[in-house]
Amino acid sequence: MLLLKNLLTASLILIFIPVFSQNKVTISGFVYESESKETLPGAVVATADMAYGSASNAFGFYTLTVPASEKIILVYQLVGYEKLVIEVNGMNSIQKDVYLSNAASLGEVVIEADKVEKISEDSRMSTIEIPIEQIKKIPALLGEKDVLKVIQLMPGVQKGSEGSSGFYVRGGGPDQNLIILDDATVYNANHLFGFFSIFNGDALKSVELVKGGFPARYGGRLSSVLELRMKDGNKEKFKTEFGVGLVSSRVLIEGPVKKGKSSFLISGRRTYIDLLIYPLLPADSKGGYFFHDFNAKYNHVINDKNRIYVSGYFGKDKFYVRPKTSVGSEKGNFLWGNATATVRWNNIINEKTFGNLSAIFTNYKFGINFQSESSDGDKTELDFQSGIRDYSLKYDVDYQPNPNHYIRVGAVSTYHIFTPSATVLKNSSSDVNYDRKQTIYTGEGALYAEDDWGITDKLKVNFGLRYSIYNHKEKYFNRLEPRFSGRYMIKPSLSFKASYALMNQYIHLLSNTGIGLPTDLWVPATNRVQPQQSQQFAAGFAKDLSKQKLLISIEGYYKKMDKVIAYKEGASFLDTGFAVDEDANSWQDKVTDGQGWSYGGELLVQRKFGKLTGWVGYTLSWTQLQFDELNFGKKFYARYDRRHDLSVVAIYEINEKVTLSATWVYGTGQAITLPNSSYVVDGNMPGGANFGFGGSNTFSVENYGEKNSFRMAPYHRGDIAASFLKKKKNFERTIEIGLYNAYNRQNPFYYFTDTDVTGNTKLKQISLFPIIPSISWNYKF
């Protein structure tokens, strides 16, 4: 505690007591896109001789302190934008906002790759930024561009089952990924039972994945942070984009509320297969499925130093059936969805200090509803609900006293409301009238401080400390989380990097499948179920090949996880449905905790600009789990353990109008549990009891060996796509055609055993997706 207090006190003194120097001046401001006036994060700002440099933060704000001079030449660069060179009077500190022009609107523009981005010079490691335009060009299932499926193509990231948008990072489960959209936590990021994600690429500005070496500002998860930021909206003119695909359509509208001062953005998407097939279904077997999502954002510049943002996401999935029979009718609904809202206030405290205050709301709900009515009027209703709701307040301060120090401090507080189960069961012809709701309230908070410090020209480190606190009823957890990452320049464009991070996670996801379905339940740490914890070490090399425009990184990692939980054998989420409170017949009785180990190596070769872009990613990894009450207490490989995982992504722009893209993936088969043998049991028991089925006196019993001791066949698939752009006077039209699983690989989705009439048992495979063509039309006005 004393160390934390001293660290925070020192950081706050640095922030709120200006550092004066007679021979230094500070140039600060925002970097904008010239056409839309959107702020641009990650833009490099440097003096002409590159002796002093900085970068714009997540909100586009930069600050650069340099020696005073009558004339200072500044260079602003960002991949995909034209380099901007300006001259300023450097005798006094000034605020200088700049506007970068998009290279796509300028024709042939030469980007100096060696100046724009050098991963070898960054103190961070295990961090990947993916340009949104690159995401949109990658082939996708049914033409649905999907951020999470692109994330799965990165080294260190495993995908779930065929088509799923769930992802597993360095051996961690789906609950160990912190997914953030405009500061709001997203608890279930999947549509269509995991086949698509909720993120509409049209509405996104940036995507960043952190797999290790976590900065102190992030916490609450063990394995990764996926941070997404929405576009702010065009401050200069109205724009409309819409697309029509095989399974869904989408639209985006943005424009100024007050030109140059405020703007809005709204974006929506909906599937419509249910509307097309519903009339074709028999009258006694109606049903369907759809999802929709909606993004909205408003931003307003109050003055040069203050601005506000209001953003939100709202989405829902619904699967429904409406069967009718001669004896009555039934209605069943399976629903889940997210809602988030964020209000942010940006404030330039002084030329070196930037503050951001956020108020955040998050709500995730999952439910099953069933109603039946017989011909004689008897009515039955069953309703099961589960979910989690958060209210958060967060304040962050960025302070850059000089180009060698980038200090961040902050605090966050979250109030969680968990509903593991809320069950209603009614029957009109009996006395059944059951209505029980289980609600758990918890609090979580954290303070953090970190410093990105250029100690020498060769050595740069990011060290920090996070203090997290959590309470459930009378139980409190207080934990320190040290973080470190650093790089040492071996020679120009080649560096050695290393990192360490201790993480704590105070919530759990109860899952039978391990693939992130909506039936998985979010539950808190309690006095009976401890918080999860992990320690991760990573080290590697980063190399820039400027002439080839390549960024290369190779990393090795080791991660130890403690207090991870799983259902006991035979338990499921339905077992918690009739709990009166959290201590009676609750989920806590159905789980066991254990530990996990994950280690391996990753290679990434990436090209972000030029006619040919893309990457090659390879992962060699091992992931094992151990629970005292599972698998006889022995270690076993996790379902998502994969020895080898390879992805190749290529995007080639033939010219301004035609772009070709392709992906190829290969992965070792998942680890699953299958029966080793089966035998027949006599159903006639002593006392005359008969436990046979369907009138039979015998039944088959399957014998299982060790957990996850069988491997599915290797997974591999190739996808190809082409887009054709046509520009008119007032709009642009793009037609995209593609083939998913282009060579029709029959990848395993599910295995089962089948015994024929002769008694021979065979293992059979179910494959989900054959070769699937797609086409979509996209328009911009």
TORGUVEX-693340 format. One record per residue (C-alpha): residue in one letter; z, x, y. Coordinates in pm, whole numbers, padded with zeros to 5 digits, always signed. Example, Ala and Ser with C-alpha at 12.3 -4.5 7.8 and 13.67 -1.06 7.14 Angstrom:
BEGIN
A+00780+01230-00450S+00714+01367-00106
//
This chain:
BEGIN
M+00000+00000+00000L+00087+00281+00243L-00249+00449+00178L-00433+00122+00243K-00244+00052+00566N-00312+00401+00697L-00681+00377+00610L-00726+00038+00775T-00523+00138+01081A-00728+00452+01134S-01054+00257+01097L-00947-00015+01341I-00838+00246+01598L-01184+00399+01574I-01344+00059+01627F-01147-00079+01915I-01077+00243+02109P-01416+00376+02228V-01490+00743+02173F-01610+00896+02499S-01820+01206+02525Q-01974+01353+02836N-02288+01477+02664K-02360+01187+02426V-02533+00853+02481T-02583+00557+02249I-02905+00357+02214S-02853+00026+02031G-03025-00307+01986F-03214-00527+01744V-03534-00460+01552Y-03761-00766+01538E-04092-00859+01384S-04333-00893+01677E-04498-01219+01567S-04207-01433+01446K-03917-01258+01625E-03736-01240+01288T-03479-00960+01276L-03570-00675+01039P-03298-00513+00826G-03341-00159+00693A-03568-00031+00970V-03537+00347+01021V-03460+00460+01380A-03477+00832+01457T-03548+01086+01726A-03896+01235+01719D-03771+01561+01562M-03579+01360+01297A-03258+01546+01392Y-03076+01216+01447G-03136+00894+01258S-02995+00556+01169A-03105+00222+01021S-03076-00142+01120N-02809-00341+00935A-02849-00670+00746F-02884-00856+01078G-03138-00614+01230F-02887-00438+01460Y-02900-00059+01497T-02702+00200+01690L-02791+00566+01741T-02579+00824+01926V-02770+01132+02049P-02730+01411+02304A-02797+01294+02660S-03141+01380+02797E-03371+01255+03070K-03635+01182+02809I-03571+01078+02450I-03855+00995+02209L-03756+00737+01947V-03948+00649+01630Y-03904+00310+01453Q-04044+00265+01101L-04029+00017+00817V-04246-00008+00507G-04524-00262+00572Y-04502-00232+00953E-04680-00015+01207K-04481+00283+01328L-04353+00238+01684V-04290+00535+01917I-04120+00478+02254E-03970+00687+02532V-03634+00600+02694N-03422+00749+02969G-03134+00905+02781M-02889+00977+03058N-02694+00654+02998S-02621+00435+02698I-02861+00139+02679Q-02942-00164+02463K-03305-00145+02352D-03459-00423+02142V-03791-00339+01978Y-04067-00531+01802L-04262-00401+01500S-04608-00529+01412N-04685-00631+01056A-04933-00386+00904A-05115-00671+00726S-05228-00809+01062L-05348-00473+01190G-05608-00379+00932E-05590-00022+00802V-05254+00130+00900V-05130+00465+00774I-04764+00458+00676E-04584+00793+00672A-04400+00744+00345D-04202+01067+00371K-04044+00944+00693V-03996+00577+00605E-03794+00591+00287K-03631+00872+00092I-03404+00757-00188S-03301+01119-00243E-03128+01122+00099D-02938+00794+00052S-02571+00828-00047R-02598+00507-00247M-02706+00499-00609S-02780+00225-00864T-02923+00017-00578I-03268-00144-00580E-03448-00319-00295I-03751-00530-00384P-03999-00636-00112I-04046-01013-00106E-04424-00979-00084Q-04420-00772-00401I-04212-01038-00579K-04467-01305-00487K-04753-01109-00645I-04594-01054-00988P-04723-01284-01268A-04478-01560-01362L-04427-01836-01617L-04637-02139-01516G-04705-01966-01185E-04348-02021-01061K-04257-01709-00860D-03904-01621-00956V-03673-01361-00801L-03445-01343-01106K-03732-01282-01347V-03841-00991-01130I-03484-00858-01136Q-03506-00864-01519L-03791-00612-01498M-03563-00346-01347P-03392-00074-01555G-03032-00152-01645V-03101-00526-01632Q-03144-00723-01955K-03291-01068-01971G-03147-01345-02186S-03359-01546-02427E-03733-01613-02391G-03817-01758-02051S-03458-01752-01928S-03381-01642-01572G-03028-01530-01665F-02965-01156-01646Y-02717-00902-01781V-02647-00577-01598R-02524-00265-01776G-02357-00456-02056G-02189-00722-01842G-02204-01096-01905P-02370-01351-01673D-02039-01430-01504Q-02002-01064-01398N-02293-01083-01153L-02205-01168-00794I-02500-01365-00655I-02488-01409-00276L-02718-01621-00060D-02647-01577+00312D-02284-01477+00237A-02229-01778+00006T-02153-01727-00364V-02394-01901-00603Y-02227-01985-00936N-02524-02113-01135A-02859-01978-01023N-03073-02151-01286H-03305-02451-01309L-03447-02605-01627F-03167-02481-01857G-03223-02126-01738F-03603-02104-01739F-03637-02088-01358S-03405-01971-01082I-03300-02174-00778F-03438-01923-00527N-03757-02016-00346G-03929-01690-00250D-04098-01853+00051A-03758-01888+00222L-03625-01537+00150K-03626-01233+00378S-03468-00965+00159V-03340-00901-00195E-03106-00618-00296L-02950-00546-00637V-02647-00315-00673K-02572-00211-01034G-02302+00052-00975G-02134+00269-00714F-02034-00054-00541P-01946-00022-00170A-01595-00144-00091R-01729-00448+00095Y-01826-00605-00239G-01573-00736-00489G-01481-01009-00733R-01730-00915-01008L-01760-00633-01261S-02130-00565-01318S-02362-00625-01024V-02419-00767-00679L-02743-00951-00603E-02760-01018-00229L-03032-01244-00092R-03090-01333+00270M-03295-01623+00399K-03553-01598+00673D-03423-01690+01018G-03723-01898+01123N-04009-01823+01362K-03896-01818+01728E-04248-01815+01872K-04463-02079+01702F-04463-02344+01432K-04577-02245+01086T-04621-02440+00765E-04667-02317+00410F-04708-02530+00101G-04806-02470-00257V-04912-02688-00549G-04861-02565-00904L-04864-02700-01258V-04496-02801-01267S-04383-02815-00905S-04483-02820-00542R-04309-02661-00247V-04324-02668+00132L-04180-02455+00412I-04175-02543+00782E-04042-02310+01052G-04065-02287+01425P-03887-02254+01758V-03627-02499+01884K-03628-02318+02216K-03902-02056+02227G-03769-01703+02207K-03407-01824+02182S-03360-02040+01874S-03547-02144+01563F-03523-02346+01244L-03647-02319+00887I-03658-02583+00616S-03794-02535+00267G-03812-02772-00029R-03936-02773-00388R-03955-03035-00663T-04092-03062-01013Y-04299-03368-01095I-04375-03359-01466D-04125-03643-01514L-04319-03860-01267L-04645-03793-01452I-04525-03854-01807Y-04273-04135-01749P-04537-04414-01740L-04691-04276-02059L-04371-04290-02263P-04298-04588-02492A-04088-04859-02332D-03807-04801-02582S-03798-04418-02534K-03801-04348-02163G-03668-04016-02034G-03748-03711-01830Y-03636-03404-01643F-03670-03280-01287F-03515-03035-01044H-03530-03007-00670D-03392-02765-00415F-03373-02751-00038N-03308-02461+00201A-03237-02495+00571K-03146-02253+00848Y-03092-02260+01222N-03032-01958+01445H-02963-01938+01815V-02939-01641+02050I-02656-01722+02292N-02702-01402+02493D-02777-01033+02440K-02449-00985+02253N-02389-01312+02069R-02585-01527+01827I-02506-01789+01564Y-02664-01881+01230V-02621-02197+01024S-02777-02200+00677G-02750-02399+00358Y-02887-02455+00010F-02878-02779-00190G-03021-02819-00539K-02992-03042-00845D-03119-03064-01203K-03129-03390-01395F-03219-03454-01757Y-03211-03821-01856V-03289-04052-02148R-03323-04432-02151P-03364-04545-02515K-03368-04915-02606T-03322-05075-02947S-03304-05426-03088V-02922-05409-03075G-02884-05279-02720S-02968-05008-02468E-02834-04667-02371K-02848-04435-02071G-02769-04067-02077N-02768-03816-01792F-02717-03442-01792L-02678-03311-01434W-02587-02988-01258G-02638-02844-00912N-02527-02618-00629A-02453-02669-00262T-02379-02389-00015A-02328-02378+00360T-02268-02078+00587V-02191-02061+00958R-02208-01707+01100W-02135-01560+01440N-02281-01217+01523N-02116-01029+01810I-02203-00689+01958I-01853-00568+02044N-01990-00258+02215E-02293-00033+02175K-02145+00124+01860T-01972-00175+01707F-02110-00491+01549G-01903-00784+01418N-01989-01076+01191L-01764-01378+01127S-01863-01620+00848A-01724-01955+00737I-01857-02039+00390F-01860-02341+00159T-01977-02336-00203N-01980-02617-00457Y-02107-02613-00816K-02094-02926-01036F-02192-02999-01393G-02171-03338-01562I-02261-03546-01864N-02277-03924-01837F-02342-04172-02118Q-02350-04554-02101S-02435-04805-02371E-02448-05184-02386S-02489-05376-02708S-02670-05707-02739D-02337-05890-02758G-02226-05743-02421D-01999-05465-02547K-02007-05177-02295T-01907-04812-02342E-01899-04540-02080L-01828-04167-02115D-01830-03936-01816F-01747-03563-01824Q-01745-03344-01512S-01674-02977-01450G-01715-02752-01149I-01582-02512-00889R-01553-02545-00511D-01484-02261-00264Y-01382-02245+00102S-01407-01893+00246L-01354-01712+00574K-01493-01360+00612Y-01498-01105+00894D-01688-00774+00886V-01713-00497+01144D-01974-00218+01145Y-01891+00087+01358Q-02106+00398+01400P-01930+00655+01622N-02207+00909+01559P-02505+00951+01324N-02282+01119+01062H-02040+00826+01022Y-02111+00463+00941I-01776+00284+00908R-01729-00068+00778V-01405-00265+00761G-01343-00629+00686A-01139-00906+00531V-01219-01215+00325S-01010-01509+00205T-01123-01773-00046Y-00959-02094-00161H-01085-02195-00508I-01067-02546-00654F-01150-02542-01026T-01221-02855-01228P-01251-02738-01590S-01265-03101-01700A-01262-03451-01557T-01313-03715-01827V-01352-04092-01816L-01387-04298-02135K-01402-04679-02127N-01485-04953-02374S-01496-05320-02278S-01406-05457-02623S-01097-05242-02681D-00801-05106-02493V-00966-04766-02442N-00946-04676-02074Y-00903-04299-02054D-00919-04126-01714R-00799-03767-01683K-00884-03494-01436Q-00775-03134-01467T-00766-02949-01133I-00654-02590-01071Y-00601-02439-00726T-00609-02063-00666G-00635-01825-00374E-00819-01495-00349G-00842-01242-00067A-00932-00883+00009L-00923-00614+00276Y-01165-00324+00267A-01262-00007+00452E-01551+00229+00378D-01719+00524+00546D-02072+00653+00486W-02014+01012+00594G-02269+01291+00631I-02034+01585+00576T-02312+01844+00591D-02691+01836+00586K-02675+01855+00206L-02363+01654+00125K-02327+01285+00209V-02066+01048+00063N-01968+00684+00080F-01600+00642+00003G-01392+00331+00039L-01092+00133-00071R-01062-00237-00141Y-00728-00416-00173S-00760-00748-00357I-00496-01016-00397Y-00500-01333-00606N-00253-01607-00682H-00229-01893-00929K+00087-02104-00896E+00374-01854-00885K+00166-01569-01035Y+00031-01300-00802F-00201-01008-00873N-00230-00720-00621R-00476-00443-00700L-00633-00141-00533E-00999-00071-00601P-01116+00280-00506R-01491+00333-00465F-01700+00648-00428S-02065+00744-00428G-02233+01054-00295R-02539+01274-00301Y-02599+01646-00277M-02942+01771-00172I-03045+02037-00423K-03362+02095-00225P-03576+01878+00007S-03662+01548-00164L-03441+01620-00469S-03077+01519-00489F-02794+01484-00737K-02589+01164-00712A-02262+01045-00862S-02042+00736-00826Y-01723+00570-00943A-01605+00213-00894L-01306+00014-01012M-01366-00361-01000N-01147-00667-01063Q-01266-01019-01140Y-01033-01316-01108I-01258-01584-01255H-01413-01624-01600L-01711-01804-01749L-01648-01970-02085S-01970-01961-02285N-02066-02051-02642T-02422-01926-02604G-02398-01618-02387I-02721-01717-02209G-02582-01886-01897L-02638-02256-01968P-02488-02521-01738T-02246-02619-02018D-02062-02293-01952L-01733-02350-01770W-01590-02157-01475V-01215-02106-01511P-00958-01895-01320A-00727-01617-01421T-00380-01759-01492N-00041-01637-01610R-00183-01669-01965V-00539-01545-01908Q-00549-01212-01723P-00813-01101-01469Q-01104-00892-01592Q-01128-00529-01488S-01391-00255-01521Q-01432+00110-01441Q-01781+00253-01411F-01898+00611-01378A-02260+00700-01302A-02452+01017-01225G-02817+01108-01187F-03100+01257-00988A-03332+01111-00723K-03670+01257-00631D-03924+01165-00365L-04291+01248-00422S-04428+01179-00076K-04791+01265-00143Q-04800+01034-00445K-04587+00774-00260L-04346+00764-00556L-03970+00719-00569I-03810+00845-00892S-03453+00806-01012I-03282+00883-01342E-02922+00778-01404G-02665+00778-01679Y-02363+00547-01678Y-02045+00464-01870K-01855+00139-01818K-01527+00023-01972M-01434-00346-01943D-01091-00500-02012K-00962-00858-02046V-01305-01011-02100I-01270-01349-02271A-01457-01552-02530Y-01409-01877-02720K-01223-01852-03045E-01428-01922-03357G-01537-02286-03363A-01416-02376-03012S-01644-02514-02737F-01637-02670-02392L-01608-03018-02546D-01263-02926-02678T-01131-02918-02321G-01258-03261-02230F-00937-03452-02297A-00689-03214-02138V-00416-03389-01937D-00331-03073-01744E-00405-02703-01757D-00123-02635-02003A-00178-02922-02250N-00470-02893-02494S-00647-02682-02233W-00919-02420-02238Q-00647-02152-02241D-00571-02243-02602K-00936-02203-02701V-00998-01847-02578T-00915-01493-02674D-00940-01177-02464G-01075-00837-02554Q-01250-00529-02425G-01600-00393-02396W-01792-00068-02363S-02137-00008-02221Y-02318+00321-02169G-02672+00447-02143G-02946+00593-01927E-03207+00448-01691L-03538+00571-01548L-03721+00412-01254V-04053+00527-01110Q-04146+00304-00815R-04433+00277-00567K-04374+00033-00281F-04684+00084-00067G-05052+00165-00095K-05330-00021-00273L-05154+00026-00607T-04785-00069-00612G-04529-00147-00880W-04291+00039-01106V-04208+00161-01454G-03852+00104-01571Y-03690+00220-01896T-03335+00169-02025L-03159+00320-02328S-02822+00151-02374W-02537+00046-02603T-02296-00247-02546Q-02003-00328-02777L-01719-00581-02765Q-01387-00607-02949F-01150-00904-02980D-00843-00916-03205E-00926-01273-03311L-01301-01231-03362N-01497-01040-03628F-01173-00941-03807G-01074-00734-03504K-01370-00498-03548K-01611-00386-03275F-01946-00564-03267Y-02262-00537-03060A-02296-00792-02782R-02573-01048-02815Y-02747-00893-02514D-02717-00535-02646R-03061-00374-02647R-03127-00021-02754H-03460+00010-02572D-03593-00187-02278L-03921-00104-02104S-04111-00275-01824V-04435-00185-01649V-04540-00365-01331A-04869-00301-01149I-05014-00471-00841Y-05356-00363-00718E-05511-00487-00394I-05887-00457-00443N-05938-00564-00084E-05781-00796+00170K-05898-01100-00026V-05842-01012-00394T-05524-00888-00563L-05473-00823-00934S-05134-00791-01101A-04999-00734-01450T-04668-00681-01629W-04583-00559-01977V-04234-00568-02126Y-04080-00444-02449G-03724-00485-02572T-03525-00428-02888G-03438-00759-03054Q-03113-00933-02966A-02809-00904-03194I-02732-01236-03365T-02519-01367-03651L-02688-01504-03964P-02543-01610-04301N-02548-01345-04573S-02540-01598-04853S-02478-01962-04938Y-02327-02141-05234V-02281-02495-05357V-01937-02658-05360D-01837-02956-05572G-01751-03240-05339N-01527-03420-05594M-01175-03312-05498P-00847-03385-05685G-00720-03734-05624G-01066-03886-05620A-01162-03780-05266N-01533-03723-05215F-01645-03490-04934G-02015-03500-05010F-02280-03599-04761G-02527-03881-04790G-02377-03990-05123S-02407-03644-05281N-02109-03495-05464T-02202-03137-05369F-02272-02957-05045S-02381-02611-04935V-02148-02358-04771E-02283-02056-04584N-02107-01722-04591Y-02120-01507-04277G-02064-01134-04256E-01984-00931-03948K-02064-01078-03606N-02404-00998-03453S-02498-00773-03745F-02862-00894-03756R-03138-00799-03513M-03418-01026-03402A-03770-00884-03407P-03859-00672-03101Y-03974-00864-02797H-04289-00772-02610R-04527-00961-02384G-04805-00900-02132D-04880-01116-01828I-05178-01097-01593A-05264-01272-01266A-05516-01268-00984S-05498-01411-00633F-05788-01491-00403L-05730-01521-00030K-05959-01709+00204K-05894-01705+00578K-06012-01986+00801K-05973-02027+01173N-05654-02233+01153F-05520-02165+00805E-05514-01941+00501R-05570-02054+00143T-05470-01855-00164I-05562-01952-00518E-05358-01786-00793I-05453-01792-01159G-05258-01629-01438L-05187-01593-01807Y-04830-01574-01935N-04806-01398-02273A-05173-01301-02242Y-05213-01173-02599N-05020-01466-02752R-04728-01269-02899Q-04506-01493-03115N-04169-01373-02990P-03856-01502-03165F-03649-01759-02977Y-03438-01885-03266Y-03391-01809-03637F-03282-02045-03911T-03265-02045-04291D-03456-02297-04502T-03410-02363-04873D-03701-02513-05064V-03690-02739-05371T-03685-02439-05605G-03367-02305-05445N-03533-02013-05268T-03397-01947-04917K-03620-01806-04646L-03556-01693-04291K-03781-01874-04044Q-03855-01812-03679I-03907-02048-03388S-04122-01918-03103L-04114-02084-02765F-04410-01984-02550P-04763-01908-02671I-05030-01796-02424I-04988-02018-02115P-05246-02037-01832S-05145-02132-01480I-05309-02207-01149S-05165-02280-00806W-05293-02340-00454N-05106-02207-00151Y-05174-02281+00213K-05045-02135+00540F-05096-02301+00876
//
